[in-house]
């Protein structure tokens, strides 16, 4: 009766041979996951060293997945291509896909693409990501960490490593920025802000007064506002439907993505009466499909509008004002008016407050109470 075959992923007896002074070879037979028995050998400066090198090689070989090319020696760039392909096939927003692609090519590839996956350790990951943080900022470092963790997640799924080292990386403390974004705005400050923008010829040309009025009545994201076309505004019912957001994709340009940041963002809100009246006047003078177009009738870029707002308020009490400040303002007003957390979340298009509310409450149309509560932010006529 013949000797039984080695189980998959195991090896036979290790034999050692001296090749010369301080040079040894360790050799064994290893049964790969395709069932084939192959000779595996490693050399070292001593018999013990050669054996240890062989054991490491066997361990790494055993961790490789059946039918896959990922091993401990696989280059990071190879796995990165696999991760990027998974990203493309995922249901993530186009802007998110673009951000992660750019993060890999711009920040990570120059630093890690030629490394072998076994060389990505907690210490190396920390060094790479903190370097990105120092040169490109914390936001870029966070994106890079997501990408690198995803890449190493594939390596982990193929049993090449036992834990994902990138998950243990802690970014450095964020230094206080000299010009911090302002994301809080009090309703009492609105008249001053409106006056400031109304007196600024460039701000008026860029439609900033109209944009901040809409943001202060809707609390929507700037991309959602700029994606509005007139078909989304129901003047008779006084409602506005948010069903997309403006994004820019490399090689494509600006376009309306047919969904918002989350499912919760796909909503119809009852807007305050003063805003509906203002939009009615705007509609009467409009010759364009978009509610807030450029001077040439095309889509506005959300990034440009953020920049325009920063420029308009530079050197004033509103220095660093960000469009998100209007979401905070609206949330504060609705809370003060006694609306529930569910009603506020629905109006702003936030994710769920609780599972019970998600399942049993209608999230697609919001209470008219929100419009009543925002009557107080009406601009001076």
Legacy VTK file of the C-alpha trace (Angstrom):
# vtk DataFile Version 3.0
C-alpha trace
ASCII
DATASET POLYDATA
POINTS 381 float
0.000 0.000 0.000
1.484 3.357 -1.068
2.216 6.243 1.216
-0.861 8.529 1.611
-0.493 11.904 -0.129
0.313 15.006 1.839
-2.769 17.000 2.829
-3.253 20.214 0.852
-1.096 23.046 2.118
1.309 20.838 4.096
4.913 19.789 3.674
7.043 16.747 4.325
10.276 16.340 6.219
12.738 19.207 5.981
16.212 18.123 4.920
19.288 20.319 5.163
22.482 20.304 3.078
25.641 22.316 3.641
26.690 24.124 0.485
29.784 25.751 1.852
31.138 27.776 4.760
28.192 29.566 6.419
25.826 28.491 3.616
23.077 25.902 4.045
20.106 24.790 1.963
16.828 23.550 3.488
14.491 21.614 1.203
11.124 19.901 1.514
8.216 18.731 -0.576
5.089 20.878 -0.386
1.631 19.986 -1.689
0.094 23.103 -3.245
-3.624 23.834 -3.244
-3.858 22.637 -6.835
-2.839 19.183 -5.583
0.638 19.227 -7.112
3.610 18.304 -4.929
6.544 20.651 -5.517
10.033 21.014 -4.102
10.473 24.144 -2.033
13.862 25.271 -0.780
15.568 28.194 0.884
19.157 28.939 1.869
20.646 30.538 4.960
23.917 31.269 6.711
23.324 28.371 9.110
21.321 25.165 9.228
18.852 26.781 11.624
18.654 29.911 9.483
17.948 27.922 6.322
15.192 25.997 8.079
13.621 29.203 9.377
13.699 30.793 5.924
12.027 27.708 4.494
9.337 27.712 7.170
8.555 31.385 6.400
8.283 30.559 2.686
5.969 27.640 3.439
3.822 29.796 5.698
3.462 32.499 3.042
2.758 29.899 0.381
0.062 28.299 2.506
-1.673 31.628 2.975
-2.157 32.125 -0.768
-5.739 31.512 -1.894
-6.637 28.741 -4.287
-6.560 29.864 -7.908
-5.500 33.427 -6.988
-2.239 35.188 -7.671
-2.053 37.025 -4.360
0.792 35.873 -2.145
2.931 37.596 0.435
5.238 38.669 -2.417
2.513 40.199 -4.592
3.077 43.880 -5.339
0.649 46.304 -3.740
-0.149 47.825 -7.144
-1.541 44.470 -8.338
-3.992 44.258 -5.440
-4.772 47.955 -5.835
-6.011 47.287 -9.366
-8.310 44.592 -7.985
-9.635 46.972 -5.336
-10.190 49.759 -7.853
-12.133 47.340 -10.047
-14.326 46.378 -7.083
-14.813 50.095 -6.426
-15.982 50.693 -9.992
-18.509 47.868 -9.723
-19.822 49.029 -6.345
-22.877 51.184 -5.773
-20.879 54.061 -4.295
-21.506 57.587 -5.548
-19.477 58.697 -8.568
-17.852 61.470 -6.555
-16.732 58.930 -3.944
-15.260 56.657 -6.620
-13.427 59.574 -8.143
-12.059 60.665 -4.763
-10.693 57.204 -3.977
-9.195 56.738 -7.450
-7.397 60.056 -7.161
-6.237 59.188 -3.657
-4.563 56.019 -4.930
-2.919 57.530 -8.006
-1.913 60.849 -6.426
-1.010 59.976 -2.829
-0.541 56.236 -2.358
0.863 54.807 -5.579
4.140 56.767 -5.449
4.722 55.532 -1.908
3.595 51.885 -1.845
2.846 50.529 -5.329
6.110 48.584 -5.672
6.107 47.238 -2.127
5.146 43.639 -1.497
1.947 43.186 0.489
3.836 41.502 3.330
5.791 44.750 3.768
2.688 46.780 4.619
2.874 46.861 8.392
1.324 49.123 10.997
4.530 51.125 11.288
4.966 51.502 7.531
1.298 52.411 7.077
1.598 54.996 9.822
4.669 56.517 8.207
3.073 56.693 4.752
-0.294 58.059 5.897
1.211 60.633 8.245
3.441 61.805 5.425
0.340 62.312 3.279
-1.281 64.129 6.206
1.696 66.474 6.499
1.896 67.260 2.792
-1.706 67.084 1.578
-3.800 67.494 4.721
-5.864 65.361 7.055
-8.707 64.931 4.563
-6.366 63.396 1.983
-4.806 61.177 4.650
-8.218 59.874 5.711
-9.136 59.053 2.120
-5.781 57.336 1.632
-6.334 55.271 4.765
-9.700 54.053 3.445
-8.089 53.073 0.143
-5.060 51.331 1.674
-7.259 49.545 4.219
-9.468 48.344 1.360
-6.471 47.046 -0.563
-5.132 45.198 2.454
-8.651 43.927 3.109
-8.404 41.985 -0.163
-5.057 40.594 0.957
-6.675 39.572 4.257
-9.560 37.847 2.464
-7.025 35.760 0.564
-5.511 34.574 3.842
-2.142 36.105 3.074
-2.201 38.090 6.329
-3.988 37.478 9.610
-5.068 41.042 10.408
-5.392 44.267 8.451
-2.487 46.457 9.628
-3.949 49.659 8.224
-6.898 49.441 10.633
-4.438 50.012 13.479
-2.915 53.168 11.983
-3.617 56.329 13.966
-3.158 59.632 12.165
-1.312 62.461 13.841
-2.997 65.226 15.795
-4.483 67.895 13.545
-2.828 71.252 13.925
-5.255 74.114 14.414
-5.832 75.843 11.114
-5.400 79.592 10.963
-8.485 79.960 8.798
-11.025 77.497 10.086
-14.205 76.899 8.136
-17.215 78.467 9.766
-20.124 76.041 9.831
-22.294 77.779 12.439
-24.524 80.708 11.594
-27.106 82.345 13.808
-30.420 83.440 12.336
-29.806 86.920 13.751
-26.742 87.234 11.511
-28.650 86.621 8.291
-29.666 90.266 7.677
-26.013 91.368 7.897
-24.892 88.589 5.609
-27.601 89.362 3.086
-26.699 93.050 3.149
-23.013 92.225 2.689
-23.645 90.055 -0.361
-26.303 92.369 -1.754
-23.824 95.261 -1.790
-21.161 93.186 -3.534
-21.436 93.458 -7.331
-19.376 90.336 -7.936
-21.412 88.360 -5.398
-24.641 89.419 -7.100
-23.265 88.402 -10.489
-22.441 85.000 -9.043
-25.991 84.728 -7.650
-24.785 84.389 -4.055
-27.707 86.320 -2.503
-30.224 83.994 -4.138
-28.230 80.898 -3.262
-27.851 81.741 0.428
-31.555 82.607 0.673
-32.425 79.187 -0.718
-29.938 77.452 1.572
-31.309 79.271 4.622
-34.829 78.119 3.766
-34.063 74.583 2.679
-30.968 73.519 4.595
-29.992 71.335 1.646
-26.507 70.500 0.467
-25.033 72.937 -2.059
-24.783 70.211 -4.725
-28.451 69.337 -4.237
-29.472 72.974 -4.625
-27.494 73.508 -7.819
-28.963 70.308 -9.314
-32.514 71.678 -9.086
-34.382 72.218 -12.315
-37.781 73.875 -12.545
-39.576 70.546 -12.890
-38.581 69.797 -9.300
-40.398 72.891 -7.995
-44.171 72.550 -7.505
-45.457 76.079 -7.023
-49.035 74.989 -6.403
-48.145 72.626 -3.576
-45.197 74.642 -2.392
-42.834 71.677 -2.535
-39.329 71.058 -3.844
-37.993 67.621 -4.794
-34.339 66.754 -4.281
-33.451 63.901 -6.610
-29.810 64.431 -7.473
-26.642 66.398 -6.908
-24.122 68.174 -9.123
-20.716 66.539 -9.380
-17.690 66.886 -11.616
-16.021 63.816 -13.078
-12.641 63.903 -14.743
-12.999 63.601 -18.494
-16.743 64.208 -18.309
-17.251 67.560 -16.616
-20.221 68.733 -14.567
-23.433 66.736 -14.564
-26.328 65.869 -12.276
-25.860 62.547 -10.535
-29.356 60.990 -10.393
-29.217 60.360 -6.660
-28.178 62.269 -3.566
-25.594 61.429 -0.915
-27.841 58.772 0.599
-31.316 57.296 0.180
-32.515 59.700 2.859
-31.486 62.595 0.644
-34.022 61.606 -2.029
-36.848 63.651 -0.569
-39.603 66.168 -1.241
-39.860 69.063 1.189
-42.550 71.651 1.800
-40.597 74.890 1.496
-41.371 78.121 3.397
-43.850 80.341 1.567
-41.390 83.251 1.224
-38.937 81.029 -0.623
-41.602 79.663 -2.964
-42.598 83.266 -3.743
-38.985 84.193 -4.472
-38.578 81.186 -6.742
-41.780 82.059 -8.562
-40.315 85.478 -9.402
-37.058 83.881 -10.484
-38.928 81.419 -12.677
-40.805 84.204 -14.424
-37.491 85.757 -15.487
-35.667 82.506 -16.227
-34.869 81.214 -19.693
-33.010 78.171 -18.415
-33.976 74.743 -17.074
-31.818 75.131 -13.961
-32.997 77.095 -10.948
-29.516 78.461 -10.129
-27.569 78.406 -13.417
-24.418 80.231 -14.477
-24.708 83.397 -16.522
-24.505 81.235 -19.646
-27.299 78.897 -18.507
-25.145 75.928 -17.541
-24.789 74.026 -14.284
-22.895 75.720 -11.493
-19.971 73.944 -9.874
-20.500 73.377 -6.110
-16.767 73.751 -5.475
-16.740 77.089 -7.296
-19.721 78.300 -5.282
-17.977 77.403 -2.027
-14.975 79.368 -3.236
-17.126 82.329 -4.281
-18.719 82.433 -0.835
-15.334 82.299 0.913
-14.083 85.098 -1.304
-17.136 87.271 -0.706
-16.904 87.079 3.095
-13.101 87.194 3.378
-11.978 89.760 5.931
-15.445 90.111 7.464
-17.147 88.667 10.525
-18.261 85.796 8.277
-14.706 84.771 7.367
-14.549 81.107 6.339
-18.313 80.700 5.968
-19.200 77.317 4.479
-22.542 76.372 2.840
-22.988 73.701 5.511
-23.539 76.513 8.012
-27.035 76.899 6.573
-27.835 73.244 7.336
-26.915 73.886 10.953
-28.996 77.069 10.955
-32.069 75.309 9.597
-31.674 72.395 12.003
-31.419 74.823 14.928
-34.528 76.719 13.830
-36.573 73.576 13.388
-35.448 72.243 16.748
-36.359 75.527 18.437
-39.792 75.361 16.812
-40.397 72.008 18.462
-40.150 69.714 15.444
-39.180 66.144 16.215
-35.800 64.697 15.348
-37.549 62.642 12.670
-39.074 65.712 11.017
-35.769 67.558 11.077
-33.880 64.588 9.648
-36.442 64.243 6.863
-36.227 67.916 5.986
-32.436 67.916 5.816
-32.154 64.537 4.132
-30.118 63.019 6.949
-29.800 59.297 7.545
-32.165 57.519 9.937
-32.773 58.613 13.510
-33.760 55.122 14.589
-34.880 51.891 13.010
-38.425 52.315 14.306
-38.789 55.713 12.704
-37.242 54.501 9.480
-39.649 51.598 9.148
-42.877 53.192 10.311
-42.622 56.800 9.149
-42.859 58.163 5.628
-39.461 59.544 4.675
-40.285 60.833 1.185
-42.491 63.825 2.029
-41.964 66.081 5.001
-44.303 67.870 7.349
-45.592 71.366 6.434
-44.572 72.300 9.994
-41.007 72.689 8.710
-42.082 75.429 6.304
-43.945 77.256 9.060
-40.951 77.087 11.356
-38.698 78.645 8.715
-40.980 81.598 8.085
-38.817 83.638 10.464
-35.742 83.480 8.234
-37.525 85.375 5.482
-35.287 88.056 3.885
-36.242 91.710 4.193
-38.419 92.851 1.315
LINES 1 382
381 0 1 2 3 4 5 6 7 8 9 10 11 12 13 14 15 16 17 18 19 20 21 22 23 24 25 26 27 28 29 30 31 32 33 34 35 36 37 38 39 40 41 42 43 44 45 46 47 48 49 50 51 52 53 54 55 56 57 58 59 60 61 62 63 64 65 66 67 68 69 70 71 72 73 74 75 76 77 78 79 80 81 82 83 84 85 86 87 88 89 90 91 92 93 94 95 96 97 98 99 100 101 102 103 104 105 106 107 108 109 110 111 112 113 114 115 116 117 118 119 120 121 122 123 124 125 126 127 128 129 130 131 132 133 134 135 136 137 138 139 140 141 142 143 144 145 146 147 148 149 150 151 152 153 154 155 156 157 158 159 160 161 162 163 164 165 166 167 168 169 170 171 172 173 174 175 176 177 178 179 180 181 182 183 184 185 186 187 188 189 190 191 192 193 194 195 196 197 198 199 200 201 202 203 204 205 206 207 208 209 210 211 212 213 214 215 216 217 218 219 220 221 222 223 224 225 226 227 228 229 230 231 232 233 234 235 236 237 238 239 240 241 242 243 244 245 246 247 248 249 250 251 252 253 254 255 256 257 258 259 260 261 262 263 264 265 266 267 268 269 270 271 272 273 274 275 276 277 278 279 280 281 282 283 284 285 286 287 288 289 290 291 292 293 294 295 296 297 298 299 300 301 302 303 304 305 306 307 308 309 310 311 312 313 314 315 316 317 318 319 320 321 322 323 324 325 326 327 328 329 330 331 332 333 334 335 336 337 338 339 340 341 342 343 344 345 346 347 348 349 350 351 352 353 354 355 356 357 358 359 360 361 362 363 364 365 366 367 368 369 370 371 372 373 374 375 376 377 378 379 380
